[in-house]
Amino acid sequence: MATIRARKRADGTIGYTVQIRINRDKELVYQESQTFARKQAAQAWAKRRETELAEPGAIERATRTGHTVREMITRYMLERAKVEPMGKTKKATLLAIAASYLGDIVDSAVSSQVLVDYALWRMGPEGGAVQPQTAGNDLAHLGSVLSIARPAWGYEVSPHAMTDARTVLKKLGYKMKSRERDRRPAMEELDKYIEHFFEMQKRRPSSINMPKVLAFALFSTRRQEEITRICWADLDEERQAVKVRDMKNPGQKIGNDVWCHLPDEAWAILQSMPREREEIFPYNSDSISAAWTRASKFLEIDDLRFHDLRHEGISRLFEMDWDIPRVSSVSGHRDWNSLRRYTHLRGRGDQYKGWKWFCKVRDAPVVLGEGGLLSCGP
C-alpha cells in the first residue's frame, strides 16, 4: 500500500512524499519513496507505481540500484567538459535542476508525469514563478542529459518521457518555446553607449576598447564569443573574410569553422587594431559582457543585450537591399528560417551612412592591457 505525507522542506515549500511498502509472508521485500511538488502528481504516481509493481518480476527489477537525475547531470557535465566548455546558462540550469527535488528521482522513475509536474512546479510560486519559456529551457537542457543517459550509460530512462511531457504541456496551452526577440538599439541608445565607453577609455586607456568592440559587433554581425576568438591568422585579406572558429550551430559547434565576409566598416575597424597579439580583440568575453551590463544599468537602458547588435547588423544589411545569400555570407547562417529570426526591418536604406561615430571609433588609439587573453588553435 502507498501512503502520502505532506512535509515542509527546508526552503519552506511543501512536498508530498509517497512511500510504498510491500510485504510477503509478513516480511518487507520492497520499499521506495518519491517526493512531488503537487499532491495530484503524488497520487497519480502512487497509483501507477503500484500497478507496475504488481506485474511478474517487477520487484526484482525495482530492487536494482538506480541512478538519480543528479548523478546523471554530474556525469553529463564531466563528459561534456572533456570536449568543450559548457555555456554559463546551461551549466547554471543543470546545477539548479540537480539541486531541486527532481535531482533525487531515480532514472527508472523519470516519466512524462514527473517532468510535467516539475515544469508546473517551476511555473508556480514554490518553484520560482518562472515564465513557461524558462521552464521550457529547463526541460531542453535536461533533455540533453536524458537523451544520452540510456544509450551511452545504460540508465533506465524512458526514451519517450521528455517528448510526451512536452506534448502534454503544449496541449495544456503552455508556450514553452522562447518568443522571437525583435529588440534593436535606437541611434540615441548607441550614442549613449559610445559616449560612455569613450569616457571610460579616457579614465583607463588599457581597459577593453568597447567602442571598437561595439562597432565591430554591429557591422560584422559577429557574436560576442566569436569576436574574442578571431586571430590575425584567421583573416583572408584578398577576400576580406574571416574564419569564425567553432561557430554556434544546433547540430555542431566544435570544429564548425565558417568563413564569413566582413563588410567594409567592420573590416576598417578590425584593421585599426594593433597587431600585438595573436587575437585581434584580445579581451575576455565575460569581461565584455560585464562592461555592457554595467553600462546599461548606468545609462538606464532597459532590455538591450550585446547580442542585439547582431540583430541590428543583420537587419541593416537587408534594409540596404542585400539579398539572402549575401547577408548569410556575413552572418554565417545556413538557412533562411534561422536568418529570419534576426531580421526586423524598419525601412529602406543605410541609416549608418555618415554615422558621426564611425571615424572616431575607427581612428581611436588602442592600448592593450595584460591578462585574460585567449589563444588561437592551430
N, C-alpha and C positions, 0 to 999 in steps of 0.2 A: 504494500500500500504506500501511496505517496502522501506526504504531509507538506504543507506550505506554511512557512513562518515569515512574518514581516520583521525585518531587522533594520535598525538605524545604522548607516555606515559612518565611518569616521568623518566624512565631509558633511554629514548632516542629512544626506539624502536617504530615502527608504529603498531597501532592496528586498525582493521576495525570494527566499531560499526554498527550493524544492528538495526534499530528501526522500529517496526511495530505498526501502529496506526489504529484502526478500529472504525468507526463511524456508528451509527444507528440513523436515524431521526435527523441528524446533531448534535448528542451528542456522545462524546467519551465514548465508552463502554469497550474498552480494549487497552492496550499498553504494549509492552515489548521490551527489547533490549538485545543484546548479543554482546560481543566483541571477535573477532577472530584474530589470528596472520597472516592469509593469506586471501587475498581478495576473492580467489576462494571458500574457505570454507565458508566465509560470504555469498556469493551469493547462494551457494548450500543450506545453512541452511535457508536463507530467502525464497527461493522457496518452500522448503519442509514445512516450518512452515506455510506459507500462505495457502498451500493446506490442512494442518491439521486443521487449524482454521476455514476453510470453512465448515467442517463437522458439522452436528447437535450436539449440546451440547458441542462443543469444547470450546467455550468461557467460559462457566460455569466451565468446568474442569480446564481451564487455569487460572482462577482467584483465584484458591486455593493458599494459601501461600506455596511457595516452600522452599526447604531446599538446601542450597548451598553445593558444594563439600567441602568447608572449614568447614562448620558445621558438615558434615558427618565425615570428618577426625578428627576433635576435639572430637566428641563423641566416635569414634572408639578408639582413643588413651586413653581416660579416662576409657573406659570399659576394654581395654587390661591391663592398669596399675593395675587394681584390681586383676588380675590373675598372671601376670609376668611382669618383666621389659622388655621394648621393646629394640631391638638391636639398636645400635647407627646409623648404616647405614639406616635402615628402618625408624627410627624416623626422621632423617635429611631429607630423601627423601620426606616423607609425609608432613613435615613442608614446604619444598620448593614448593611442589605442591600447598599447601594451600595458599602460598604467591603469587603464579603466577596468571595470568588471569583466569586459569582454576578453581581456588578457588571460583570465583564469579558466576560460572554457576550453575543453579539450577538443582535439581535431574531429573526432567522430561525432561530437555534439554540435558542430558548426553547421547549422541548417539555414534555410532561407528564412524561417521564422525567427531564429536568433539574430540574423543580420538585419531583418526588418525592424525587430524590436530595438536593436542598437541605434539604427538611423532615427527612429521615432524618439528614442531617449535623447539623442544628441539635439534634436529639434525642440525638445521640451525644456522647461526651466532647470531641471536637475542635471541635464547634460550640457548646459551652456546656452540653450535657446538659439542655436545657430540657424542660419538660413538653409533651406533644402539643398542649395548648391554646395554649401560647405559639407553637409552630411554626405552628399554625393561624392565629393572629393575624398572623404574618408573611406568610403566603400571602394573607390577606384584604386587608391593606394593599397588598401588591404587586399583587393583583388589581385594585385601584382604578386603578393605573397602566396595567396591561396592557389593561384594558377600553376605554381611550380611545386607546391608542397607535396602533392601526390606523385607526379611523375618523377621528380628529382630526388625526393627523400622518403617516399613510401608512406607518408602520413595519410590517415584515413579521412580525407576531406572530400565531401561531395562535390563532384565536378559541376553540378548544376545549381549549387546553393546561391552563389552570387548572382547568376543570371536570373534565377527565379525571384530573388529578393528585389532586384531592380524592376522586374516586371510588375511585382506586387505594388511597389511604391509608385510606379507610373500609373497603374490602374487606380490607385487611391488619389491621384491628382497632384502628386508632388513633382515639381520640376527640378530634377536632381542635377541637370547639366547647367554649367555656368552660362549666363547670358553673354552674348557677344558685346564686347566693350567698344564704345564709339567715341570715347573721350579724346579730343585733340586739344593741344595747347593754343590759347589765343596769343596773338602777337604781343599784347600787353603783358601777358604772363611770361613769355620768353624774355621780354625786355627786363622784367624784374629779376629773373634768374641770372641773366648775363651780367647785369649791373652789380648784383650781389656777389657773384663769383669773381668778377674783376676786383671788387673791393677786397675780397679775401686774398686775392693774389698780391695786392699791394702790401697787405699785412704779413703774408707768409709766401714769398715768391717760390719756395721749393715745395709748396703743397700741390695737390693734384690740380692740374690746369683744367678745371671744369669747363671754362668757356670753350676750349678746343674739343674736349670730350663731348660736350653737349652738341656742339655744331656738327661734329663728325657723325655722331649717332643719328642726328636728324637727316643729314644729306646722304649718308651711306646706307641708312635703314638697318644698321647692324645692332645686334643685341649687346647688352652691357658686358656679359661674359666674353662674347666674341671679340669685342674691341680690345680687351686686355690680353688676348691671346695672339693677336696679329703681330707677326715679326717682319723685319725688313726683308728677310729671305723669302717671305711669302708673297712678295709683290711681283707682278709681271708688268714691267714698265711699258713694254710695247702695246700690250692690250689694255692697259690702265685697269688692271684687275688685281684682286687679292684672293689668296686661298684662305677660306674660312675653315679652320680646323674644328672637327667634331661638332658640326652644325646640328642644332637641335632638330630632331625628327622623331615622330612617334615610333617608327619601326627600327630606327638605328640612330645612334649618337656617336659612340666611339668609332673612329675611323671614317666617319661621314664627312670627308673634306670636300668642300664645294668652292669652285672658282666663281667669284662674283664681281661684276663690273662696278667700278666706282664712278659716280657722276663727277663732273668737273669740280664742283665745290668741295666734295669730300676728298678728292684727290689733292686739291690745293692745300687743304688743312693738314692732311696726312704728311705731305711733303714739307710742311713748315715745322715738323717735329725734329728735334736734334737726333742725329744718328750716334747716340752714345750708348745705347743698349741694344740687345737683340730685339726686344719688343719695341714697337713703335709708340705705344701708350703703356709704359711700364708701371702701371698702377694696379692696386689690388681692387678687384671687383666689389668686395664688401665695403671697402672704403669709399668707392664711388657712390654706392647705394646709401651709405650713411650720410655723405655730404649732401646728396639730393634730398634726403628725408629732413635733415636739419634745415636746409634752405626753404623747403616747402612749409615747414612749421613756422619759421621766422617770417616768411613773406605772407603767411596766412593764405596760401593757395591750396584749395581742397581737391582731393581726388584726382591728382595728376601724378602719374608714375613715370619713372625714367623710361619704361618700356613704351609709353605712349608716344615717345619721339619716333619710334619705328612706325607706328600708325600714321603719324604726321608725314614722315618722309615718303611712305608708300602712297598715301592719298595725294600728296603733292605731285608725284610723277604722273598719276592718272589725270590730275587736273591740268597737267601740261600736255595732255593728249598722247602720252606714251601708250603703246599697246601692251597687251598682257605678256607676250614673250619678252619684250624689252624690260618691263617692270620686274618680271620674275628673274631676269638676268642680274638684277641688282639685289633684290630681296632674297633670292635663293629658294623661293617656293617651287614646289614640283607640280602643283595643280591649282586650278582656278578656285576651287572651293576653299582651300586654305588661304589663298591670297585675298579672297573676297572678305574674309573676316577682318582684314586690316585696311579695308578700303571704305572710307566715309567721306564723300566728296562735298565740298562747299561751293564749288563754282568752276570756272574755267580760267586757265592762265596760271602763271607762276607768281604767287604773292610774295615770294622771296627775291624776286628780281629787284636789284638795287637795295637790298636789305642793308640798313645802316650799320649792322654789327659785323657783316661778313669780313670786310677788310681788316677791321680792328682785331677780330678773333684770329684771322689768318696770320697777321703780322705781329701778334703779341709774342714777346720772348718767352722761352720756356726754361725753367731751372729745375732739373731733375734731382729729387732727393734720394735718400738711401732707404732700403728695407722694403719688404712687401712685394718684391719683384717676382714675376713669374718667369718660367723658362720654356723655350720652344722645344718641341720634339724634333726628331730627325726629318 
